[in-house]
Amino acid sequence: MGRELRRATRSIDSMLTGMMMPVMILTLFVFVFGGAINTGSKYINYVVPGIILLCAGFGSAATAVSVAQDKESGTIDRFRTMPILGSAVLIGHVASSLVRNLVAAMIVVGVAIAYGFRPTSSPTAWLLAIGLVVLYVLAFTWLSCAVGLLVSPDAANGLTFVLLFLPYVSSGFVPTSSMPSGLHAFAEHQPLTPIIETMRALLTGHPVGNDGLIAAAWCVGLMLVGQVSSARIHGRRR
């Protein structure tokens, strides 16, 4: 974990991209597009949950590139010869990803409050929202580990683009009811929509409803798929 955090702080361009890009997207939507989008409430309160999860997804997907680089360079093979837990290298990637993404989410929330975001949630709802972000990061980081073990670093970059643009086809930035029928059906049934709706309800003091259970089920299911897949792929390497 310490190794990955040191590598993150030494890669200035990647760190700035991960920290500043969500802030730039937040600024763009709030001050450029926000006045033209009708969500029935203050737009910044609507869009911040989607930006938080976009930031977390992009940061989690970057783990695929780091894992692929360790695989190509022989670093993972070297760790496997040492008297440590065989999966320690993957656990280090996941733990450092969680720390990085929580810091990035705090930056996004701080900038959003400066822009006028006014959450009305209770301390319990804040804790639940943080827990949801943790589950979301763990789910997509474990999936990223599995991808990184399978493909080259260049190919692993493709996952970052998928998780960067997937929130746009959800309820993160506009209501799904405004989309064409085919796109509306996809947006309603992809995992990010219930996760974003749960986050939005927790931060704005609205009832969570069934979205909370669906969001938790998606996160736990994806995390188990990623963890089991990573363990099997890592265990088969010789």
Backbone bond lengths (Angstrom), bond angles and torsions (degrees), N, CA, C in turn:
res aa  C-N    CA-C-N  psi(-1)  N-CA   C-N-CA  omega(-1)  CA-C   N-CA-C  phi
1 M - - - 1.465 - - 1.532 109.77 -
2 G 1.353 115.50 -44.62 1.466 119.28 178.16 1.515 111.43 -61.67
3 R 1.324 115.96 -39.81 1.469 119.85 178.45 1.516 111.13 -60.22
4 E 1.319 117.46 -45.05 1.465 120.87 -178.17 1.527 111.80 -68.59
5 L 1.326 116.93 -37.72 1.467 119.24 178.39 1.526 111.00 -67.60
6 R 1.336 116.70 -37.50 1.467 118.88 176.05 1.522 111.01 -65.46
7 R 1.314 116.15 -40.89 1.466 119.18 179.09 1.524 110.65 -64.01
8 A 1.321 116.98 -37.14 1.469 120.13 179.52 1.518 111.43 -65.54
9 T 1.348 116.78 -41.05 1.467 119.23 -178.50 1.522 111.49 -73.08
10 R 1.322 118.28 -23.72 1.461 121.06 179.39 1.525 112.10 -84.28
11 S 1.320 116.85 -19.48 1.469 120.79 176.97 1.526 107.46 -92.57
12 I 1.322 115.49 84.29 1.461 120.63 -172.09 1.526 111.55 -62.44
13 D 1.355 116.95 -41.46 1.459 118.94 -177.07 1.519 111.50 -64.55
14 S 1.347 117.23 -42.20 1.467 120.15 179.01 1.523 111.15 -66.56
15 M 1.328 116.54 -39.06 1.460 119.96 -179.23 1.521 110.80 -65.78
16 L 1.329 116.40 -43.77 1.463 119.46 178.99 1.511 111.53 -65.35
17 T 1.356 116.43 -38.82 1.465 119.65 178.36 1.521 110.83 -62.25
18 G 1.336 116.08 -46.78 1.454 119.90 -178.87 1.511 113.62 -65.40
19 M 1.341 117.61 -32.42 1.457 121.20 -176.91 1.534 112.28 -88.22
20 M 1.334 116.83 -39.55 1.456 120.39 -170.68 1.525 114.15 -91.63
21 M 1.339 117.69 -29.41 1.453 118.27 -177.02 1.524 112.87 -61.50
22 P 1.356 119.95 -45.03 1.466 118.55 176.29 1.524 112.92 -60.02
23 V 1.351 116.98 -36.19 1.462 120.19 177.91 1.529 110.27 -64.89
24 M 1.325 116.93 -40.57 1.461 120.51 178.52 1.524 111.20 -65.54
25 I 1.340 116.72 -40.76 1.468 119.98 178.12 1.525 110.14 -65.61
26 L 1.339 117.36 -41.10 1.463 120.85 176.58 1.525 110.50 -59.50
27 T 1.327 116.52 -45.57 1.466 120.88 179.38 1.516 111.18 -61.52
28 L 1.328 116.04 -42.21 1.468 120.74 -179.23 1.522 111.28 -62.02
29 F 1.331 116.96 -47.96 1.462 119.27 -175.48 1.521 111.73 -73.22
30 V 1.318 117.78 -36.05 1.468 119.36 -177.36 1.519 111.37 -71.51
31 F 1.328 117.26 -45.32 1.460 120.16 -170.96 1.525 114.35 -99.93
32 V 1.342 118.43 -18.43 1.461 120.32 -179.68 1.521 111.48 -104.09
33 F 1.342 117.20 -51.27 1.464 120.80 -175.97 1.524 113.44 -95.85
34 G 1.339 117.03 -23.11 1.459 120.41 -171.51 1.512 114.37 -57.94
35 G 1.338 117.53 -36.07 1.456 119.76 -178.35 1.515 113.65 -68.96
36 A 1.345 117.15 -19.99 1.468 120.79 -178.16 1.526 112.78 -99.71
37 I 1.336 117.83 -2.62 1.462 121.48 -176.86 1.520 108.67 -109.06
38 N 1.323 115.90 123.31 1.455 121.86 -178.92 1.524 109.48 -101.51
39 T 1.316 116.68 113.19 1.457 121.12 178.13 1.526 112.11 -114.56
40 G 1.321 116.61 3.73 1.452 120.55 -179.78 1.505 113.95 83.75
41 S 1.319 117.92 0.54 1.465 121.91 178.31 1.522 107.71 -153.52
42 K 1.321 116.28 -178.96 1.460 120.74 178.21 1.516 109.28 -60.15
43 Y 1.336 116.95 125.63 1.463 119.49 -168.86 1.526 112.38 -64.70
44 I 1.332 118.19 -36.44 1.456 118.62 -177.43 1.524 111.29 -63.59
45 N 1.341 117.63 -34.07 1.456 120.15 176.30 1.528 111.44 -67.73
46 Y 1.323 115.74 -27.16 1.462 120.11 179.29 1.522 111.61 -77.95
47 V 1.345 117.60 -40.11 1.461 121.07 -167.80 1.524 113.57 -88.87
48 V 1.321 119.40 -23.05 1.465 120.93 -174.92 1.534 113.10 -58.95
49 P 1.343 121.26 -43.83 1.474 118.81 178.29 1.523 112.84 -58.18
50 G 1.322 117.92 -39.44 1.457 120.20 177.48 1.513 112.40 -64.86
51 I 1.334 117.10 -38.46 1.471 120.96 178.98 1.527 110.12 -66.31
52 I 1.332 117.08 -40.45 1.467 120.17 179.16 1.524 110.46 -59.55
53 L 1.329 116.95 -45.38 1.452 120.21 -177.74 1.520 111.80 -75.45
54 L 1.327 117.91 -30.88 1.465 120.37 173.14 1.524 109.61 -61.52
55 C 1.310 115.90 -45.00 1.465 121.62 178.94 1.529 110.25 -60.98
56 A 1.331 116.85 -46.15 1.463 120.89 -178.23 1.521 111.25 -67.09
57 G 1.333 117.33 -38.88 1.456 119.90 179.49 1.516 112.47 -66.95
58 F 1.331 116.18 -42.53 1.463 120.30 178.96 1.528 110.75 -63.37
59 G 1.330 116.35 -43.43 1.458 119.85 178.77 1.516 112.79 -66.06
60 S 1.339 116.62 -37.24 1.464 119.98 178.56 1.524 111.30 -66.71
61 A 1.334 116.82 -40.79 1.452 120.55 -178.39 1.520 112.01 -65.71
62 A 1.337 117.40 -27.29 1.466 120.26 178.87 1.527 111.28 -62.66
63 T 1.340 117.56 -20.43 1.462 120.78 177.43 1.518 111.23 -62.26
64 A 1.335 117.12 -31.90 1.466 120.00 179.40 1.523 110.93 -59.08
65 V 1.322 116.68 -39.44 1.461 120.81 179.68 1.524 110.25 -67.01
66 S 1.342 117.02 -43.80 1.469 120.60 -179.90 1.525 111.43 -63.13
67 V 1.318 116.93 -43.01 1.462 120.29 179.47 1.532 110.25 -65.53
68 A 1.324 116.56 -42.56 1.469 119.62 178.87 1.528 111.08 -62.81
69 Q 1.326 117.62 -38.04 1.467 120.69 177.28 1.525 110.89 -65.13
70 D 1.338 117.03 -41.90 1.464 119.70 177.23 1.521 111.45 -63.90
71 K 1.319 116.48 -36.65 1.462 119.94 178.64 1.523 110.77 -67.07
72 E 1.332 116.94 -46.31 1.463 120.81 -177.28 1.529 111.87 -67.43
73 S 1.317 117.23 -34.94 1.465 120.53 -176.24 1.524 113.21 -82.22
74 G 1.336 117.56 -9.91 1.456 120.85 -178.61 1.514 113.83 89.41
75 T 1.322 117.52 2.96 1.465 120.49 -178.56 1.529 111.16 -63.03
76 I 1.331 116.44 -42.21 1.473 119.38 179.67 1.520 110.14 -63.45
77 D 1.338 117.71 -41.15 1.465 120.50 179.11 1.521 110.81 -63.25
78 R 1.328 116.85 -37.42 1.467 119.79 179.34 1.527 110.47 -65.97
79 F 1.335 117.12 -42.80 1.462 119.60 178.10 1.530 111.25 -62.61
80 R 1.327 116.87 -33.06 1.469 119.67 -177.57 1.526 111.56 -69.07
81 T 1.332 118.44 -20.39 1.464 120.99 178.95 1.520 112.42 -87.11
82 M 1.325 116.86 -6.27 1.467 120.25 -175.57 1.527 110.75 -93.47
83 P 1.349 117.96 157.17 1.466 121.50 -178.91 1.529 111.91 -78.89
84 I 1.313 116.05 61.71 1.468 122.00 177.72 1.522 108.06 -132.19
85 L 1.306 116.21 170.29 1.463 121.00 176.02 1.524 109.70 -56.33
86 G 1.325 116.55 131.43 1.464 120.14 -174.91 1.515 113.82 -58.11
87 S 1.320 117.02 -34.86 1.461 120.86 -177.75 1.524 112.80 -92.84
88 A 1.351 117.84 11.39 1.463 120.46 -175.68 1.520 111.84 -59.41
89 V 1.335 117.40 -37.26 1.459 119.86 -178.70 1.530 110.67 -63.89
90 L 1.329 117.19 -39.39 1.468 120.22 179.04 1.529 110.80 -71.45
91 I 1.329 116.87 -41.43 1.458 119.94 178.69 1.529 109.91 -62.37
92 G 1.340 117.07 -37.22 1.456 120.19 176.39 1.513 112.36 -62.17
93 H 1.333 116.98 -41.98 1.458 120.71 176.52 1.523 111.24 -61.12
94 V 1.338 116.64 -44.62 1.465 120.80 -177.58 1.523 110.92 -66.50
95 A 1.340 117.25 -45.32 1.464 120.64 -178.44 1.528 111.60 -63.67
96 S 1.344 116.73 -42.85 1.461 118.91 179.84 1.523 111.13 -68.19
97 S 1.336 116.85 -34.30 1.467 120.03 176.07 1.523 110.68 -62.49
98 L 1.319 116.57 -40.74 1.467 120.29 179.60 1.533 110.52 -63.10
99 V 1.330 117.28 -43.84 1.468 120.43 179.67 1.529 110.15 -63.49
100 R 1.329 117.36 -47.61 1.466 121.21 -178.24 1.520 111.19 -60.10
101 N 1.312 116.11 -44.11 1.464 119.47 -175.24 1.518 112.28 -73.42
102 L 1.315 118.42 -31.91 1.463 119.40 175.56 1.523 110.45 -67.47
103 V 1.325 117.16 -38.31 1.465 120.25 176.83 1.530 109.95 -64.45
104 A 1.338 116.81 -44.53 1.465 120.14 179.36 1.526 111.29 -63.02
105 A 1.344 117.33 -38.77 1.467 120.16 178.58 1.520 111.21 -65.46
106 M 1.333 116.87 -37.38 1.472 120.12 176.96 1.525 111.08 -63.34
107 I 1.329 116.62 -38.79 1.469 120.26 178.03 1.520 110.36 -63.97
108 V 1.336 116.84 -44.10 1.469 120.95 -179.78 1.525 110.18 -61.79
109 V 1.336 117.80 -45.07 1.462 120.67 -179.76 1.526 110.33 -63.74
110 G 1.333 117.21 -41.23 1.464 120.27 179.10 1.518 112.60 -62.18
111 V 1.338 116.91 -44.15 1.467 120.63 177.78 1.525 110.06 -66.04
112 A 1.331 117.23 -40.05 1.464 120.55 179.78 1.528 111.20 -61.82
113 I 1.322 117.43 -41.04 1.466 120.57 177.50 1.525 110.17 -63.33
114 A 1.338 116.60 -39.20 1.461 119.75 176.32 1.529 111.88 -63.83
115 Y 1.344 116.66 -30.39 1.465 121.54 178.97 1.525 113.26 -81.54
116 G 1.348 117.43 -10.34 1.454 119.62 178.89 1.510 115.23 120.24
117 F 1.327 118.42 5.78 1.457 121.47 176.94 1.522 109.30 -68.75
118 R 1.322 115.85 128.35 1.461 120.75 -177.14 1.529 109.93 -128.31
119 P 1.335 117.20 86.83 1.473 119.17 177.93 1.522 110.51 -68.23
120 T 1.313 115.55 145.11 1.469 120.93 -178.98 1.528 111.00 -119.66
121 S 1.307 116.68 28.44 1.456 120.58 -174.91 1.526 110.98 -88.44
122 S 1.318 114.75 160.52 1.460 122.13 177.34 1.533 109.20 -84.49
123 P 1.338 117.07 166.62 1.472 118.90 176.32 1.531 112.77 -56.93
124 T 1.332 116.81 -36.88 1.464 119.42 178.03 1.524 110.97 -64.18
125 A 1.334 116.29 -42.03 1.469 119.66 178.74 1.524 111.19 -64.68
126 W 1.329 117.25 -36.72 1.467 120.34 176.03 1.518 110.67 -62.07
127 L 1.318 117.44 -43.72 1.462 120.72 178.70 1.522 110.97 -62.74
128 L 1.337 116.46 -41.06 1.463 119.73 177.61 1.524 111.13 -65.23
129 A 1.326 117.16 -38.32 1.465 120.61 178.40 1.530 110.59 -64.81
130 I 1.330 116.95 -42.12 1.469 120.25 177.47 1.526 110.00 -63.59
131 G 1.339 115.64 -41.67 1.461 119.21 177.64 1.519 112.06 -61.42
132 L 1.332 117.11 -37.49 1.461 120.33 178.51 1.529 110.82 -66.18
133 V 1.338 116.64 -41.11 1.471 119.92 177.14 1.527 110.33 -62.40
134 V 1.335 117.10 -40.89 1.466 120.82 178.74 1.527 110.19 -61.65
135 L 1.333 117.39 -46.70 1.459 120.55 178.30 1.526 111.57 -60.76
136 Y 1.320 115.98 -43.04 1.465 121.37 -179.76 1.531 111.01 -61.99
137 V 1.328 116.85 -45.37 1.464 120.77 179.85 1.523 110.43 -64.70
138 L 1.335 117.50 -44.48 1.458 120.33 179.65 1.528 111.19 -62.16
139 A 1.329 116.85 -40.95 1.463 120.10 -179.27 1.520 111.37 -61.18
140 F 1.314 117.17 -51.79 1.459 119.35 -174.70 1.532 112.32 -79.39
141 T 1.331 117.73 -22.23 1.459 118.56 174.84 1.522 110.98 -71.72
142 W 1.338 117.54 -40.89 1.466 119.32 176.92 1.526 110.91 -65.51
143 L 1.336 117.25 -38.42 1.465 118.90 174.76 1.529 110.50 -62.84
144 S 1.326 116.77 -38.55 1.462 120.97 179.07 1.526 110.92 -64.97
145 C 1.331 117.26 -37.66 1.460 120.15 176.42 1.524 111.13 -60.06
146 A 1.330 116.44 -43.65 1.463 119.99 179.27 1.520 111.15 -62.54
147 V 1.328 116.68 -43.10 1.465 120.54 178.15 1.523 110.96 -63.88
148 G 1.330 117.32 -43.78 1.450 120.87 -179.42 1.515 113.40 -62.60
149 L 1.350 117.38 -30.93 1.457 120.98 178.06 1.526 112.31 -74.46
150 L 1.329 116.32 -18.00 1.463 120.48 -175.43 1.522 113.77 -98.16
151 V 1.324 117.92 -31.05 1.462 120.38 -169.22 1.531 110.36 -122.54
152 S 1.327 115.09 174.48 1.459 121.83 178.59 1.528 110.06 -79.25
153 P 1.339 118.11 165.15 1.470 119.61 177.77 1.523 113.12 -58.55
154 D 1.343 117.82 -37.62 1.464 119.75 179.12 1.519 111.41 -65.11
155 A 1.329 115.91 -42.61 1.464 119.00 179.05 1.529 111.43 -68.93
156 A 1.327 117.12 -32.22 1.462 120.55 179.74 1.518 111.74 -64.18
157 N 1.333 116.56 -25.13 1.465 119.58 177.01 1.521 112.09 -60.28
158 G 1.335 116.38 -26.59 1.463 119.59 -179.86 1.504 113.13 -61.32
159 L 1.346 117.23 -32.03 1.461 120.02 179.85 1.519 111.34 -66.58
160 T 1.335 117.36 -34.53 1.457 119.87 178.99 1.521 110.82 -63.84
161 F 1.338 117.25 -36.36 1.455 119.49 179.08 1.530 110.99 -70.56
162 V 1.333 117.09 -36.88 1.466 119.92 178.33 1.526 110.31 -61.82
163 L 1.325 117.28 -48.68 1.465 120.42 -177.72 1.520 112.43 -76.18
164 L 1.341 117.11 -14.39 1.460 119.68 174.56 1.524 110.87 -78.11
165 F 1.327 117.11 -36.87 1.463 119.94 -174.53 1.534 113.57 -100.07
166 L 1.334 118.31 -15.82 1.470 119.52 179.77 1.525 112.94 -59.63
167 P 1.351 119.64 -38.14 1.474 118.35 178.44 1.526 114.18 -61.34
168 Y 1.340 117.58 -23.79 1.462 118.86 179.07 1.523 111.43 -67.80
169 V 1.344 117.18 -28.86 1.461 120.62 179.01 1.525 107.96 -98.06
170 S 1.303 115.83 56.05 1.462 123.43 179.14 1.516 106.83 -153.08
171 S 1.317 116.00 -166.20 1.468 119.49 177.45 1.521 111.74 -90.26
172 G 1.343 116.88 17.06 1.452 119.79 -175.70 1.511 114.52 -69.06
173 F 1.348 117.42 -34.83 1.459 120.68 -173.60 1.526 113.46 -119.07
174 V 1.318 117.24 -29.35 1.466 122.04 176.44 1.518 108.13 -141.29
175 P 1.330 118.61 154.27 1.469 119.68 175.30 1.532 110.61 -61.46
176 T 1.319 116.28 140.08 1.461 119.72 -178.94 1.529 112.05 -65.33
177 S 1.333 117.87 -21.29 1.462 120.88 179.33 1.522 112.41 -65.59
178 S 1.338 117.43 -18.81 1.461 120.82 -179.88 1.519 112.52 -83.78
179 M 1.333 118.28 -5.18 1.461 122.06 -176.30 1.522 111.06 -89.87
180 P 1.346 118.36 157.56 1.464 121.04 172.93 1.527 110.64 -59.18
181 S 1.328 116.54 159.03 1.466 121.31 -169.89 1.526 113.17 -56.69
182 G 1.342 117.54 -46.81 1.458 119.44 -179.19 1.514 112.39 -64.22
183 L 1.312 116.68 -44.12 1.459 121.51 179.19 1.524 110.51 -68.72
184 H 1.339 116.07 -34.97 1.458 120.64 177.87 1.531 110.68 -61.55
185 A 1.333 117.12 -42.57 1.468 120.81 -179.79 1.522 110.79 -64.08
186 F 1.338 116.54 -41.80 1.471 119.38 178.60 1.523 110.24 -64.97
187 A 1.337 117.33 -45.79 1.458 121.36 -177.50 1.524 111.54 -62.01
188 E 1.323 116.83 -36.60 1.456 120.34 -178.26 1.527 112.42 -70.37
189 H 1.344 117.50 -29.37 1.464 120.40 -171.99 1.522 113.89 -110.54
190 Q 1.315 118.50 5.51 1.460 119.17 173.93 1.526 108.80 -86.31
191 P 1.336 118.66 157.47 1.470 120.14 -170.70 1.514 115.23 -64.66
192 L 1.335 119.10 -28.19 1.455 119.22 -173.31 1.519 113.71 -71.00
193 T 1.338 117.92 -28.64 1.467 119.25 -177.20 1.531 112.60 -63.06
194 P 1.339 121.01 -51.49 1.473 118.35 177.89 1.524 112.75 -65.69
195 I 1.346 117.34 -30.51 1.460 119.25 178.44 1.530 109.88 -67.78
196 I 1.327 117.03 -43.84 1.467 121.01 178.99 1.519 110.38 -66.21
197 E 1.340 117.37 -42.48 1.462 120.14 179.42 1.528 111.35 -62.50
198 T 1.322 116.71 -37.90 1.466 120.00 177.02 1.523 110.88 -65.49
199 M 1.326 116.04 -45.20 1.461 120.29 178.26 1.529 110.99 -60.71
200 R 1.325 116.49 -42.67 1.470 120.82 -179.32 1.533 110.25 -63.91
201 A 1.325 116.78 -43.13 1.463 119.62 179.97 1.530 111.00 -64.66
202 L 1.333 117.31 -39.98 1.467 120.14 -179.29 1.522 111.75 -66.52
203 L 1.347 117.37 -38.66 1.458 120.18 -176.22 1.524 113.18 -80.69
204 T 1.328 117.08 -23.14 1.464 119.31 -176.97 1.528 112.78 -107.33
205 G 1.325 117.01 4.86 1.454 119.95 175.18 1.514 114.88 76.83
206 H 1.340 118.75 21.73 1.454 122.05 178.22 1.529 110.46 -96.32
207 P 1.335 118.00 160.82 1.466 119.96 177.51 1.530 111.21 -63.24
208 V 1.313 115.79 138.68 1.468 120.77 -178.54 1.523 111.07 -78.96
209 G 1.320 116.99 -40.95 1.460 120.89 179.91 1.522 112.80 67.57
210 N 1.333 115.74 -149.94 1.460 120.56 -178.02 1.524 113.21 -72.25
211 D 1.339 116.58 -17.51 1.462 119.28 -177.78 1.526 111.64 -60.05
212 G 1.324 117.57 -32.68 1.456 120.18 -179.14 1.515 112.35 -62.21
213 L 1.344 116.57 -46.78 1.465 120.18 179.36 1.529 110.94 -66.14
214 I 1.331 116.10 -40.83 1.468 119.26 179.89 1.524 110.26 -64.72
215 A 1.330 116.98 -42.70 1.469 121.01 179.67 1.528 110.34 -62.30
216 A 1.340 117.09 -46.35 1.464 120.46 -179.89 1.530 110.61 -63.05
217 A 1.336 116.92 -39.42 1.460 120.51 179.70 1.529 111.23 -64.33
218 W 1.345 116.70 -43.11 1.463 120.06 177.08 1.527 110.76 -60.69
219 C 1.318 117.25 -47.71 1.472 120.70 -176.74 1.530 111.15 -63.55
220 V 1.332 116.61 -48.13 1.463 119.80 -178.69 1.527 110.30 -65.23
221 G 1.339 116.99 -41.82 1.461 120.12 179.69 1.518 112.30 -62.80
222 L 1.330 116.76 -46.79 1.461 120.32 179.16 1.527 111.53 -65.19
223 M 1.330 116.42 -37.14 1.465 119.60 178.78 1.524 110.88 -64.55
224 L 1.333 117.22 -42.75 1.464 120.24 178.88 1.523 111.17 -65.10
225 V 1.321 116.85 -41.48 1.473 119.92 177.92 1.524 110.21 -60.98
226 G 1.330 116.51 -46.73 1.459 119.91 -179.76 1.515 112.61 -65.11
227 Q 1.335 116.88 -41.75 1.459 120.26 -177.46 1.524 111.31 -67.70
228 V 1.327 116.82 -46.59 1.462 120.45 179.92 1.528 110.51 -64.89
229 S 1.331 116.92 -42.89 1.463 120.14 179.36 1.526 111.11 -63.29
230 S 1.338 116.96 -43.84 1.465 120.27 178.75 1.524 111.16 -61.21
231 A 1.342 116.38 -43.53 1.459 120.05 -178.90 1.534 111.22 -63.81
232 R 1.314 116.87 -41.30 1.466 119.98 -178.97 1.526 110.94 -69.29
233 I 1.318 117.15 -43.41 1.466 119.36 179.86 1.515 110.72 -66.63
234 H 1.333 116.30 -42.42 1.465 121.13 179.22 1.522 110.83 -64.58
235 G 1.323 116.70 -38.44 1.472 120.15 -178.68 1.516 113.15 -71.31
236 R 1.336 117.92 -25.86 1.465 120.68 -179.57 1.524 113.23 -81.67
237 R 1.337 117.73 -14.28 1.471 120.28 -177.99 1.533 110.26 -68.12
238 R 1.326 115.16 138.58 1.479 120.90 177.70 1.523 109.59 -124.58
